[in-house]
Amino acid sequence: MDSEEDGGYDSDVTRENEMTYTIKALSTSIRPMAGIKPHLQQKELSLDERPPVSRALPQPEKLQTNNVGKKKRPIEDLVLELVFGYRGKDCRNNVHYMNDGADILYHAASVGILYNVATGSQSFYQEHTDDILCLTINQHPKFTNIVATGQVGDAADMSASAPSIHVWDAMSKQTLSVLRCFHSKGVCSVSFSATGKLLLSVGLDPEHTVTIWKWQEGAKIASKVGHNQRIFVAEFRPDSDTQFVSVGVKHVRFWTLAGRALLSKKGMLSSIEDARMQTMLAVAFGAGNLTFTGTISGDVCVWKDHILSRIVAKAHNGPVFTMYTTLRDGLIVTGGKERPSKEGGAVKLWDQELKRCRAFRLETGQTTDCVRSVCRGKGKILVGTRNAEIIEVGEKNAACNILINGHMDGPVWGLATHPTRDFFLSAAEDGTVRLWDIVDKKMLNKVNLGHAARTVCYSPEGDMVAIGMKNGEFIILLVASLKIWGKKRDRRSAIQDIRFSPDSHYLAVGSSENAVDFYDLTIGPSLNRISYCKDIPSFVLQIDFSADSHYVQVSTGCYKRLVYEVPSGKLLTEQAVIDRITWATWTSVLGEEVVGIWSRHNEKSDVTCACVSHSGISLVTGDDFGIVKLFDFPCPEKFAKHKRFLGHSAHVTNIRFTSADRYVVSAGGDDCSLFVWKCVHMPH
């Protein structure tokens, strides 16, 4: 790209223009695993299969259960209750008001989310098979609450993984129509016509095909090559069923639907000196056939019919990513990339001709705000940001209310649930650790660490938190003050898992350097390494302590699970001793007890994470296909039966039960989202 021409090509746009979207069904392992998969390994005879000796003691519990005395009830189902996340980083125009502003509609991973502003509760549309990339609402009163969403998909085979558009009812979550698209890697833009009967879509295929559908009949009326580079948005004029405009990389085009034919004209620059065709990112409309397009340099171009009539220079300092035309009064909202200043803000409200505006600052505490979606309700502007925030801004008082928070970059590798409360922590590549409250349905706190975080863990009392970083450092925070209690960097590569011993005596730190280091916490915050596990054959995946704090089990990147003594770090080889260990937790994806979690489909992909319930009888897993599964524990038989739960993008990176097995929390890789599932227990 010619930088002079585009005023310094913006990294957000470059990334998006060159974006290749992961197709979930074709996903491969997120970690550099090597070796023979568990379900293909030859099993050695273990003690259990030798002839029984009548004097033998009964086998101890595999897992320390903390609800002793209660009747254990297996978990029979998981129901999605909350999603902490919003796809703002590479989508646009995808947050909308519904029901006069009482609800908000947006998406994360493959789930459409309806969020109630007053209560914070969410309900979900879960019929998509892969990630949602675009969302729009039907503004015609006859089709109130009707939504269209488009997803990524695999090219030419018209199978279940082909890209599709779903038209559905936001309140009932009923699917009204599924439009399957050909030759396309996905659908990046959808727009309803003025009568609400037609739907316009744009593909991610090399031709960036533009298609018009009669969505109620599932019929394609017209289709045409759009542009040889990315088209970002195509929208119907608000008063028309035949006219629409598409914008993209050095592209603006004015289209007319004539019967089944699509006619179009390129935007003409001739009337203005020195005007060059810029990359256009957003579009809005005015009366008298005016069209406004937002550019990558921050200008807005004003078109009369298809001819450029003037330029609103530097409407924003950075790219104008999104524009919204208010139907009732014609006012236009723009959103862009902007450093908050006294005059400027990343959101602006303009008059009908884009001559005067009011700027709004977002008060997110970020040095730069990057707005990806704007929409307008009664006296309020709804904003979605690149950093996965959804914010309500009051037009009168400019007050900001952050409704939704999420990790802005993934994967979200670290996940830890509080020992007694319905809180959990997440740690991600975006350098933040965040504390979430399931009952109050919100983020309570976040700590900016300045480096990518990989793993996080609570102490047994819940008063300390240990965080392992990608650069090999680890940090211990006091929960009450969020002050650093101690920190250390004995390794140069990523910390993969970190664990307090159940007696709070030791901290175990597992890294990509094929090591687990032990630290004695009773000596205080100096954190001198007292020993480490020798001869681990590959990088560490997961660590679990035994209930008596004398052993750790370590699962590794070569599909081997090993047991070591604490604190000596000596490898334990006697199977008879290993078989009698009761574990405090079980998060290992390896071991004879969990061979059944590996499926025949795991050729190029892996089960990435697992967690056994506090009751010791249920097990959840996450995998590279983005699937959460529920098994019985133990499950030593191959290809064990299970239930599957969909919603995440490719790669579930971590999974945990909350205290008393009330919820399961799963963390996403590609989707940067946290899913909270309610556990449905079998009745007594």
C-alpha positions as CSV (number, residue, x, y, z in Angstrom):
1,M,0.0,0.0,0.0
2,D,1.2,3.5,-0.9
3,S,1.6,5.1,2.5
4,E,1.6,8.7,1.3
5,E,-1.7,8.2,-0.4
6,D,-3.4,6.7,2.6
7,G,-1.8,8.9,5.3
8,G,0.1,6.1,6.8
9,Y,-1.8,2.8,6.4
10,D,-3.3,1.9,9.7
11,S,-2.2,-1.4,11.3
12,D,-5.8,-2.3,12.3
13,V,-6.9,-2.0,8.6
14,T,-3.8,-3.8,7.3
15,R,-4.4,-6.7,9.6
16,E,-8.1,-6.8,8.7
17,N,-7.4,-6.6,5.0
18,E,-5.0,-9.5,5.1
19,M,-7.0,-11.4,7.6
20,T,-7.5,-15.1,7.1
21,Y,-10.3,-16.5,9.2
22,T,-9.8,-19.8,10.9
23,I,-12.4,-22.4,9.9
24,K,-13.2,-24.2,13.1
25,A,-13.7,-27.6,11.5
26,L,-10.2,-27.4,9.9
27,S,-8.5,-26.2,13.1
28,T,-5.1,-27.7,14.1
29,S,-3.3,-27.9,17.4
30,I,-2.6,-24.6,19.1
31,R,0.4,-26.0,20.9
32,P,3.5,-27.5,19.2
33,M,2.7,-31.0,20.5
34,A,4.8,-34.0,19.4
35,G,4.6,-37.8,20.0
36,I,1.9,-40.5,20.0
37,K,-1.6,-39.4,21.0
38,P,-3.0,-41.0,24.2
39,H,-5.7,-43.1,22.4
40,L,-3.0,-44.6,20.1
41,Q,-0.5,-45.5,22.8
42,Q,0.0,-49.1,23.9
43,K,-1.2,-49.6,27.5
44,E,1.1,-51.1,30.1
45,L,-0.6,-53.5,32.5
46,S,-1.4,-51.5,35.7
47,L,-1.9,-52.8,39.2
48,D,-5.7,-52.8,38.8
49,E,-5.5,-55.5,36.2
50,R,-3.3,-57.9,38.1
51,P,-5.0,-60.7,40.0
52,P,-6.6,-59.4,43.2
53,V,-5.0,-60.2,46.5
54,S,-7.6,-60.6,49.2
55,R,-5.4,-58.6,51.7
56,A,-5.2,-55.6,49.4
57,L,-6.4,-52.3,50.8
58,P,-9.2,-50.7,49.0
59,Q,-8.0,-48.1,46.4
60,P,-8.1,-44.6,47.8
61,E,-10.1,-41.8,46.1
62,K,-8.5,-40.5,42.9
63,L,-9.6,-37.0,43.8
64,Q,-10.0,-35.3,47.1
65,T,-13.7,-34.4,47.3
66,N,-14.7,-31.3,49.3
67,N,-18.3,-32.2,49.7
68,V,-17.8,-35.3,51.8
69,G,-21.0,-36.6,53.4
70,K,-23.2,-35.1,50.6
71,K,-24.7,-37.5,48.1
72,K,-22.8,-36.9,44.9
73,R,-24.9,-36.0,42.0
74,P,-23.5,-36.3,38.5
75,I,-23.8,-33.3,36.2
76,E,-26.1,-34.1,33.3
77,D,-26.0,-30.9,31.3
78,L,-24.3,-27.5,30.8
79,V,-26.4,-24.4,29.9
80,L,-24.7,-21.3,28.6
81,E,-25.4,-18.5,31.1
82,L,-22.9,-15.7,30.4
83,V,-20.3,-14.7,27.7
84,F,-17.7,-12.2,28.7
85,G,-16.5,-11.0,25.3
86,Y,-17.3,-9.0,22.2
87,R,-15.8,-9.3,18.7
88,G,-14.7,-5.7,18.1
89,K,-11.2,-6.1,16.9
90,D,-11.9,-7.1,13.3
91,C,-15.7,-6.4,12.8
92,R,-17.7,-3.3,12.6
93,N,-21.3,-2.0,12.9
94,N,-22.1,-5.0,15.1
95,V,-23.7,-3.5,18.3
96,H,-27.3,-2.5,18.1
97,Y,-30.1,-1.4,20.4
98,M,-33.3,-3.4,20.6
99,N,-36.6,-2.8,22.4
100,D,-36.2,1.0,22.7
101,G,-32.8,0.6,24.3
102,A,-33.7,-1.9,27.0
103,D,-31.6,-4.6,25.3
104,I,-28.4,-4.6,23.3
105,L,-27.5,-7.1,20.5
106,Y,-24.0,-8.0,19.6
107,H,-21.8,-11.2,19.0
108,A,-18.8,-13.1,20.2
109,A,-17.4,-16.3,18.8
110,S,-20.3,-18.2,17.1
111,V,-23.0,-16.8,19.5
112,G,-25.5,-14.0,19.0
113,I,-25.9,-12.2,22.4
114,L,-28.9,-10.3,23.6
115,Y,-27.9,-8.3,26.7
116,N,-30.4,-6.7,29.1
117,V,-29.1,-3.3,30.1
118,A,-31.0,-3.2,33.5
119,T,-30.2,-6.7,34.8
120,G,-27.0,-7.6,32.8
121,S,-28.5,-11.0,32.0
122,Q,-27.9,-12.5,28.6
123,S,-29.7,-14.8,26.2
124,F,-28.2,-16.5,23.2
125,Y,-28.7,-17.5,19.6
126,Q,-26.6,-20.6,19.2
127,E,-27.5,-22.0,15.7
128,H,-24.3,-20.8,13.9
129,T,-21.7,-23.5,13.3
130,D,-18.8,-21.1,13.1
131,D,-17.7,-17.5,14.0
132,I,-20.1,-14.7,13.4
133,L,-18.5,-11.8,11.4
134,C,-21.4,-9.4,10.9
135,L,-24.7,-8.5,12.3
136,T,-27.6,-6.1,11.4
137,I,-31.1,-5.5,12.5
138,N,-34.2,-4.9,10.4
139,Q,-35.5,-1.4,10.9
140,H,-38.9,-1.9,9.3
141,P,-41.8,-1.9,11.9
142,K,-43.3,-5.0,10.2
143,F,-40.1,-6.9,11.0
144,T,-39.4,-5.7,14.5
145,N,-36.7,-7.7,16.4
146,I,-35.5,-9.5,13.2
147,V,-31.8,-9.9,12.9
148,A,-29.3,-11.1,10.3
149,T,-25.9,-12.6,11.1
150,G,-23.2,-13.9,8.7
151,Q,-20.5,-16.4,9.5
152,V,-17.2,-17.6,8.3
153,G,-17.1,-20.9,6.4
154,D,-15.2,-23.3,4.2
155,A,-15.2,-22.7,0.5
156,A,-16.9,-24.7,-2.2
157,D,-18.4,-27.7,-0.5
158,M,-22.0,-26.8,0.3
159,S,-21.7,-28.7,3.5
160,A,-22.5,-27.7,7.1
161,S,-19.2,-25.8,7.2
162,A,-20.1,-23.6,4.2
163,P,-20.6,-20.0,5.0
164,S,-24.1,-18.9,5.7
165,I,-26.4,-16.1,6.8
166,H,-29.0,-16.7,9.5
167,V,-32.1,-14.5,9.8
168,W,-33.6,-14.9,13.3
169,D,-35.9,-13.4,15.9
170,A,-33.8,-11.7,18.6
171,M,-36.5,-12.3,21.3
172,S,-37.5,-15.9,20.6
173,K,-34.1,-16.9,19.1
174,Q,-36.1,-18.7,16.4
175,T,-34.4,-19.2,13.0
176,L,-36.5,-17.7,10.2
177,S,-34.2,-18.4,7.3
178,V,-30.7,-19.8,6.5
179,L,-29.1,-18.5,3.4
180,R,-26.2,-20.7,2.2
181,C,-23.6,-18.8,0.2
182,F,-21.4,-20.3,-2.5
183,H,-17.6,-19.7,-3.2
184,S,-17.0,-17.6,-0.1
185,K,-14.7,-17.8,2.9
186,G,-17.4,-16.1,4.9
187,V,-19.9,-13.2,4.9
188,C,-18.4,-9.8,6.1
189,S,-21.4,-7.5,5.7
190,V,-25.2,-7.7,5.8
191,S,-27.9,-5.0,5.3
192,F,-31.7,-5.0,5.1
193,S,-33.6,-2.9,2.6
194,A,-36.1,-0.1,3.5
195,T,-39.1,-2.4,3.3
196,G,-37.2,-5.1,5.3
197,K,-37.9,-7.7,2.6
198,L,-34.5,-7.8,0.9
199,L,-31.1,-8.6,2.4
200,L,-27.8,-7.5,0.9
201,S,-24.6,-9.5,1.7
202,V,-20.9,-9.3,0.8
203,G,-18.6,-12.3,0.7
204,L,-14.9,-12.7,1.7
205,D,-14.3,-14.7,-1.6
206,P,-11.6,-13.3,-4.0
207,E,-14.3,-11.6,-6.0
208,H,-15.9,-10.1,-2.9
209,T,-19.3,-11.0,-4.4
210,V,-22.3,-8.8,-3.7
211,T,-25.6,-10.7,-3.4
212,I,-29.3,-9.6,-2.9
213,W,-31.6,-12.1,-1.2
214,K,-35.4,-12.4,-0.7
215,W,-34.6,-13.8,2.8
216,Q,-38.2,-15.0,3.6
217,E,-38.1,-17.3,0.6
218,G,-34.4,-18.1,0.9
219,A,-34.0,-17.0,-2.7
220,K,-31.1,-15.3,-4.3
221,I,-32.3,-12.5,-6.6
222,A,-29.1,-11.1,-7.9
223,S,-25.3,-11.5,-7.5
224,K,-22.3,-9.8,-8.9
225,V,-18.5,-9.5,-8.6
226,G,-17.9,-6.6,-6.1
227,H,-14.2,-5.7,-6.2
228,N,-10.8,-7.3,-6.5
229,Q,-9.9,-6.3,-2.9
230,R,-11.7,-6.3,0.4
231,I,-15.2,-4.7,0.6
232,F,-15.8,-3.8,4.2
233,V,-19.4,-2.7,4.1
234,A,-22.3,-2.5,1.7
235,E,-25.5,-0.8,2.8
236,F,-28.9,-0.1,1.3
237,R,-30.0,3.6,1.3
238,P,-32.4,4.0,4.2
239,D,-35.3,4.8,1.9
240,S,-34.7,2.3,-0.8
241,D,-35.1,-1.3,-1.9
242,T,-33.0,-0.8,-5.1
243,Q,-30.1,1.4,-4.2
244,F,-27.1,0.6,-2.1
245,V,-23.4,1.6,-1.7
246,S,-20.3,-0.5,-1.1
247,V,-17.0,0.7,0.3
248,G,-13.6,-1.0,0.6
249,V,-9.9,-0.9,-0.3
250,K,-9.6,2.1,-2.7
251,H,-13.3,1.4,-3.5
252,V,-16.6,3.2,-3.4
253,R,-19.4,2.0,-5.7
254,F,-23.0,3.1,-6.2
255,W,-25.4,0.2,-7.1
256,T,-28.9,-0.2,-8.4
257,L,-31.0,-3.3,-8.5
258,A,-32.9,-3.5,-11.7
259,G,-35.1,-6.7,-11.8
260,R,-32.5,-9.4,-11.4
261,A,-29.6,-7.3,-12.7
262,L,-27.1,-5.3,-10.6
263,L,-25.9,-2.1,-12.2
264,S,-23.2,0.0,-10.7
265,K,-21.1,3.2,-11.0
266,K,-17.7,3.9,-9.5
267,G,-17.4,7.0,-7.3
268,M,-16.1,9.9,-9.5
269,L,-13.3,12.1,-8.0
270,S,-12.9,14.5,-11.0
271,S,-14.7,17.5,-9.5
272,I,-12.1,18.0,-6.8
273,E,-8.5,18.9,-7.3
274,D,-5.8,16.4,-6.2
275,A,-8.4,14.0,-4.7
276,R,-7.2,10.4,-4.7
277,M,-9.3,7.3,-4.2
278,Q,-8.7,6.4,-0.6
279,T,-9.6,3.2,1.2
280,M,-13.1,3.6,2.4
281,L,-14.2,2.0,5.7
282,A,-17.7,3.2,6.4
283,V,-20.8,4.7,4.8
284,A,-23.8,6.8,5.9
285,F,-26.6,8.6,4.0
286,G,-28.2,12.0,3.8
287,A,-31.3,13.4,2.1
288,G,-31.2,14.4,-1.6
289,N,-29.1,11.4,-2.6
290,L,-26.1,12.4,-0.5
291,T,-23.7,9.7,0.6
292,F,-20.9,10.0,3.2
293,T,-17.9,7.6,3.3
294,G,-15.4,7.4,6.1
295,T,-11.8,7.0,5.0
296,I,-8.6,5.5,6.4
297,S,-7.0,8.9,6.8
298,G,-9.8,10.3,8.9
299,D,-11.5,12.3,6.3
300,V,-15.1,11.9,5.3
301,C,-16.0,12.2,1.6
302,V,-19.4,13.7,0.7
303,W,-20.9,12.4,-2.6
304,K,-23.8,13.8,-4.5
305,D,-25.2,10.9,-6.6
306,H,-21.9,9.2,-7.5
307,I,-19.7,12.3,-7.7
308,L,-17.5,13.6,-5.0
309,S,-18.7,17.1,-4.0
310,R,-16.6,17.9,-0.9
311,I,-14.3,16.5,1.7
312,V,-14.7,16.9,5.5
313,A,-11.0,16.9,6.3
314,K,-9.8,15.1,9.5
315,A,-13.3,14.3,10.8
316,H,-11.2,12.0,13.0
317,N,-7.4,11.9,13.6
318,G,-7.3,8.2,12.7
319,P,-9.4,5.9,10.4
320,V,-13.2,6.4,10.4
321,F,-14.2,2.8,11.1
322,T,-17.9,3.2,11.5
323,M,-20.8,5.5,10.7
324,Y,-24.5,5.4,11.6
325,T,-27.5,7.2,10.0
326,T,-30.3,7.9,12.4
327,L,-33.6,7.3,10.6
328,R,-35.8,9.5,12.8
329,D,-33.8,12.8,12.5
330,G,-31.1,12.2,10.0
331,L,-28.2,12.9,12.4
332,I,-25.1,10.9,11.7
333,V,-22.7,9.3,14.2
334,T,-19.1,8.6,13.3
335,G,-16.6,6.5,15.2
336,G,-12.9,6.4,14.6
337,K,-9.4,6.0,16.1
338,E,-8.5,8.9,18.2
339,R,-6.3,10.0,21.2
340,P,-8.7,11.5,23.7
341,S,-8.1,15.3,23.9
342,K,-10.0,18.4,25.1
343,E,-11.7,19.0,21.7
344,G,-11.6,15.5,20.2
345,G,-13.2,12.2,20.9
346,A,-13.5,8.9,19.1
347,V,-17.2,9.3,18.8
348,K,-18.9,12.3,17.0
349,L,-22.5,13.3,16.4
350,W,-23.0,15.4,13.3
351,D,-25.9,17.3,11.6
352,Q,-27.6,15.9,8.5
353,E,-25.0,17.4,6.1
354,L,-21.9,16.7,8.2
355,K,-21.1,20.3,8.7
356,R,-21.2,20.6,12.5
357,C,-20.4,18.0,15.2
358,R,-20.1,17.3,18.9
359,A,-17.3,15.1,20.1
360,F,-17.6,12.6,22.9
361,R,-14.6,11.2,24.9
362,L,-14.9,7.6,26.0
363,E,-13.2,7.6,29.4
364,T,-11.9,4.1,29.1
365,G,-8.4,5.0,30.4
366,Q,-6.8,3.9,27.1
367,T,-4.2,6.1,25.5
368,T,-6.0,5.6,22.1
369,D,-9.6,4.8,21.6
370,C,-10.5,2.8,18.5
371,V,-14.3,2.7,17.8
372,R,-15.6,-0.1,15.6
373,S,-19.4,0.3,15.9
374,V,-21.8,3.1,16.7
375,C,-25.6,3.2,16.9
376,R,-28.0,5.7,18.3
377,G,-31.0,5.2,20.6
378,K,-33.1,7.6,22.7
379,G,-30.7,10.2,23.9
380,K,-27.9,7.7,24.0
381,I,-25.1,6.5,21.6
382,L,-24.0,2.9,21.8
383,V,-20.3,2.3,21.1
384,G,-18.3,-0.9,20.5
385,T,-14.5,-0.7,20.6
386,R,-11.5,-2.5,19.3
387,N,-10.7,-3.3,22.9
388,A,-13.9,-5.4,23.3
389,E,-15.8,-2.8,25.4
390,I,-19.4,-1.8,24.8
391,I,-20.1,1.7,26.1
392,E,-23.3,3.8,26.4
393,V,-22.7,7.5,26.0
394,G,-25.3,10.0,27.1
395,E,-25.9,12.7,24.4
396,K,-26.8,15.4,26.9
397,N,-24.3,14.9,29.7
398,A,-21.6,12.9,27.7
399,A,-21.5,10.4,30.6
400,C,-19.9,7.1,29.8
401,N,-21.2,3.8,31.1
402,I,-19.1,0.8,30.2
403,L,-21.6,-2.1,29.9
404,I,-19.4,-4.9,28.6
405,N,-15.7,-5.6,29.1
406,G,-13.6,-8.3,27.5
407,H,-10.0,-9.3,26.7
408,M,-8.9,-7.4,23.7
409,D,-6.4,-9.9,22.5
410,G,-6.1,-13.7,22.9
411,P,-5.5,-16.4,23.5
412,V,-6.9,-16.2,27.0
413,W,-4.6,-18.9,28.4
414,G,-5.0,-18.5,32.1
415,L,-8.1,-19.3,34.1
416,A,-8.6,-19.8,37.9
417,T,-11.8,-20.1,39.9
418,H,-12.0,-18.8,43.5
419,P,-11.8,-21.5,46.2
420,T,-15.2,-20.6,47.7
421,R,-17.0,-17.8,45.8
422,D,-18.4,-17.6,42.3
423,F,-15.5,-15.4,41.1
424,F,-12.9,-16.3,38.6
425,L,-9.7,-14.9,37.1
426,S,-8.6,-14.8,33.5
427,A,-5.1,-14.0,32.1
428,A,-4.4,-13.3,28.5
429,E,-2.0,-12.3,25.7
430,D,-3.3,-8.7,26.1
431,G,-1.2,-8.3,29.3
432,T,-4.2,-8.2,31.6
433,V,-5.5,-10.3,34.5
434,R,-9.2,-9.8,35.1
435,L,-11.5,-10.7,38.0
436,W,-15.1,-11.6,37.0
437,D,-18.2,-12.0,39.2
438,I,-20.6,-14.6,37.9
439,V,-23.5,-13.6,40.2
440,D,-23.2,-9.8,39.4
441,K,-22.4,-10.7,35.8
442,K,-19.5,-8.3,35.4
443,M,-15.8,-7.6,35.5
444,L,-14.9,-6.5,39.0
445,N,-11.3,-5.5,38.4
446,K,-8.3,-5.7,36.0
447,V,-4.6,-5.5,36.5
448,N,-2.4,-4.3,33.6
449,L,0.8,-6.3,33.7
450,G,2.5,-4.8,30.6
451,H,3.4,-8.2,29.3
452,A,1.5,-11.2,28.0
453,A,0.1,-13.4,30.8
454,R,-0.1,-17.1,30.5
455,T,-1.4,-18.7,33.6
456,V,-3.1,-17.7,36.9
457,C,-3.9,-19.4,40.1
458,Y,-5.5,-18.7,43.6
459,S,-3.9,-19.8,46.8
460,P,-5.9,-22.3,48.8
461,E,-7.3,-19.5,51.1
462,G,-8.0,-17.2,48.2
463,D,-5.9,-14.4,49.7
464,M,-3.1,-14.6,47.0
465,V,-2.9,-14.9,43.3
466,A,0.0,-16.2,41.3
467,I,0.5,-15.2,37.7
468,G,2.9,-16.8,35.2
469,M,4.1,-14.6,32.3
470,K,5.1,-15.4,28.7
471,N,8.5,-13.9,29.3
472,G,9.3,-16.5,32.1
473,E,8.6,-14.2,35.0
474,F,6.0,-14.9,37.7
475,I,4.3,-12.6,40.1
476,I,2.4,-13.1,43.4
477,L,-0.3,-10.5,44.2
478,L,-2.2,-10.0,47.5
479,V,-5.9,-10.2,46.6
480,A,-7.0,-7.6,49.1
481,S,-4.7,-4.7,47.9
482,L,-3.6,-6.0,44.5
483,K,-0.1,-5.1,45.7
484,I,2.8,-7.3,44.5
485,W,3.9,-9.7,47.3
486,G,6.8,-11.1,45.4
487,K,8.1,-11.7,41.8
488,K,10.8,-13.7,40.2
489,R,12.2,-14.6,36.8
490,D,14.3,-17.8,36.8
491,R,13.3,-18.9,33.3
492,R,13.5,-17.2,29.9
493,S,10.5,-18.8,28.2
494,A,6.8,-18.9,28.9
495,I,5.4,-20.1,32.2
496,Q,2.7,-22.6,31.2
497,D,1.1,-23.5,34.6
498,I,1.5,-22.3,38.2
499,R,0.1,-23.9,41.3
500,F,0.1,-23.4,45.1
501,S,0.4,-26.6,47.1
502,P,-2.8,-27.5,49.1
503,D,-1.0,-26.8,52.4
504,S,0.2,-23.4,51.0
505,H,3.8,-24.3,51.7
506,Y,5.1,-24.5,48.1
507,L,4.6,-22.8,44.7
508,A,5.1,-25.0,41.6
509,V,6.0,-23.2,38.4
510,G,5.9,-25.1,35.1
511,S,7.5,-23.6,32.0
512,S,8.3,-24.2,28.3
513,E,11.9,-25.0,29.4
514,N,10.8,-28.5,30.3
515,A,10.9,-27.7,34.0
516,V,8.8,-27.4,37.1
517,D,10.4,-25.2,39.7
518,F,9.5,-25.3,43.4
519,Y,9.5,-22.3,45.7
520,D,9.1,-22.3,49.5
521,L,6.5,-19.7,50.4
522,T,7.0,-20.0,54.1
523,I,10.4,-18.2,53.8
524,G,8.6,-15.1,52.6
525,P,8.7,-13.0,49.3
526,S,12.3,-13.6,48.4
527,L,11.1,-16.6,46.3
528,N,14.4,-18.6,46.2
529,R,14.0,-21.7,44.1
530,I,14.6,-24.7,46.4
531,S,14.5,-27.5,43.8
532,Y,13.0,-28.5,40.4
533,C,11.8,-31.6,38.6
534,K,14.6,-33.2,36.6
535,D,14.3,-34.7,33.1
536,I,10.9,-33.6,32.0
537,P,10.8,-34.8,28.3
538,S,8.9,-31.8,26.9
539,F,7.3,-28.5,27.8
540,V,4.8,-28.5,30.6
541,L,1.0,-28.4,29.9
542,Q,-0.7,-28.8,33.3
543,I,0.4,-29.4,36.9
544,D,-1.7,-30.9,39.7
545,F,-0.7,-31.4,43.4
546,S,-1.6,-34.4,45.5
547,A,-4.0,-33.7,48.4
548,D,-1.2,-34.2,50.9
549,S,1.1,-31.8,49.0
550,H,3.8,-34.5,48.6
551,Y,3.5,-35.1,44.8
552,V,2.8,-33.3,41.5
553,Q,1.5,-34.8,38.3
554,V,2.9,-33.0,35.2
555,S,1.4,-33.4,31.8
556,T,3.8,-32.6,28.9
557,G,3.9,-31.7,25.2
558,C,5.0,-35.2,24.2
559,Y,1.7,-36.8,25.5
560,K,3.4,-38.2,28.6
561,R,2.2,-37.7,32.2
562,L,4.8,-37.9,34.9
563,V,4.7,-37.8,38.7
564,Y,7.3,-36.1,40.9
565,E,8.0,-35.9,44.6
566,V,7.7,-32.5,46.3
567,P,9.9,-30.7,47.0
568,S,12.8,-32.9,45.9
569,G,11.7,-33.0,42.3
570,K,12.6,-36.7,42.1
571,L,10.7,-38.7,39.4
572,L,8.3,-41.3,40.9
573,T,8.3,-44.5,38.9
574,E,6.6,-47.0,41.2
575,Q,3.2,-47.5,39.7
576,A,1.9,-49.0,42.9
577,V,2.6,-45.7,44.7
578,I,1.2,-43.6,41.9
579,D,-2.0,-45.6,41.8
580,R,-2.6,-44.8,45.5
581,I,-2.2,-41.0,45.3
582,T,-5.3,-38.9,45.9
583,W,-5.1,-35.7,43.9
584,A,-6.2,-32.2,45.1
585,T,-7.2,-31.3,41.6
586,W,-7.2,-32.9,38.2
587,T,-6.5,-30.8,35.1
588,S,-4.3,-33.2,33.2
589,V,-5.4,-34.2,29.7
590,L,-3.1,-37.2,30.0
591,G,-3.2,-40.3,32.1
592,E,-5.0,-43.7,32.0
593,E,-7.9,-42.2,34.0
594,V,-8.7,-39.8,31.1
595,V,-7.8,-41.8,27.9
596,G,-11.5,-41.7,27.0
597,I,-11.5,-37.9,26.4
598,W,-9.4,-38.4,23.2
599,S,-11.4,-38.8,20.0
600,R,-10.8,-40.3,16.6
601,H,-10.9,-36.8,15.2
602,N,-7.8,-35.8,17.1
603,E,-5.3,-36.5,14.3
604,K,-4.1,-32.9,13.7
605,S,-5.7,-31.5,16.8
606,D,-5.7,-32.0,20.5
607,V,-7.7,-32.0,23.7
608,T,-6.2,-28.8,25.1
609,C,-7.6,-28.7,28.7
610,A,-9.6,-30.6,31.2
611,C,-10.9,-30.3,34.7
612,V,-12.5,-32.8,37.1
613,S,-15.4,-31.6,39.2
614,H,-15.0,-31.0,43.0
615,S,-17.4,-34.0,43.5
616,G,-14.8,-36.1,41.6
617,I,-17.3,-37.8,39.3
618,S,-17.6,-35.4,36.3
619,L,-15.0,-34.1,33.9
620,V,-15.1,-31.3,31.3
621,T,-12.7,-30.8,28.4
622,G,-11.9,-28.2,25.8
623,D,-10.3,-28.9,22.4
624,D,-8.9,-27.3,19.3
625,F,-12.2,-27.5,17.5
626,G,-13.7,-25.1,20.1
627,I,-15.9,-27.8,21.6
628,V,-16.6,-28.2,25.4
629,K,-17.4,-31.8,26.4
630,L,-18.8,-33.3,29.5
631,F,-17.7,-36.9,30.6
632,D,-17.9,-39.1,33.6
633,F,-14.7,-39.4,35.7
634,P,-12.7,-41.5,35.5
635,C,-13.0,-42.5,31.9
636,P,-10.4,-45.1,31.1
637,E,-12.2,-46.7,28.2
638,K,-11.3,-45.2,24.7
639,F,-13.8,-42.9,23.0
640,A,-15.9,-42.5,26.1
641,K,-19.5,-41.2,25.7
642,H,-20.0,-37.6,26.4
643,K,-22.1,-34.5,25.7
644,R,-20.9,-31.7,23.4
645,F,-21.4,-27.9,23.8
646,L,-20.7,-25.5,21.0
647,G,-20.2,-21.7,20.9
648,H,-16.5,-21.0,21.1
649,S,-14.2,-20.3,18.1
650,A,-11.3,-22.6,17.4
651,H,-9.3,-23.6,20.4
652,V,-10.7,-23.7,23.9
653,T,-7.6,-22.9,25.9
654,N,-8.6,-23.6,29.5
655,I,-11.6,-24.9,31.5
656,R,-12.5,-25.0,35.2
657,F,-15.3,-25.8,37.6
658,T,-16.3,-23.1,40.1
659,S,-16.7,-23.9,43.8
660,A,-19.3,-26.5,44.6
661,D,-19.6,-27.3,40.9
662,R,-22.2,-24.6,40.3
663,Y,-20.6,-23.5,37.0
664,V,-18.1,-24.4,34.4
665,V,-16.0,-21.6,32.9
666,S,-14.2,-22.0,29.6
667,A,-11.7,-19.7,28.0
668,G,-11.3,-19.1,24.2
669,G,-8.2,-18.9,22.1
670,D,-9.3,-17.2,18.9
671,D,-12.4,-15.6,20.3
672,C,-10.8,-13.9,23.5
673,S,-14.0,-14.8,25.3
674,L,-15.0,-16.4,28.6
675,F,-18.1,-18.6,28.6
676,V,-19.9,-19.4,31.8
677,W,-22.0,-22.6,31.8
678,K,-24.5,-23.4,34.5
679,C,-24.2,-27.0,35.7
680,V,-27.5,-29.0,35.7
681,H,-27.2,-31.7,38.3
682,M,-29.2,-34.9,38.2
683,P,-32.0,-34.9,40.7
684,H,-31.5,-37.1,43.8
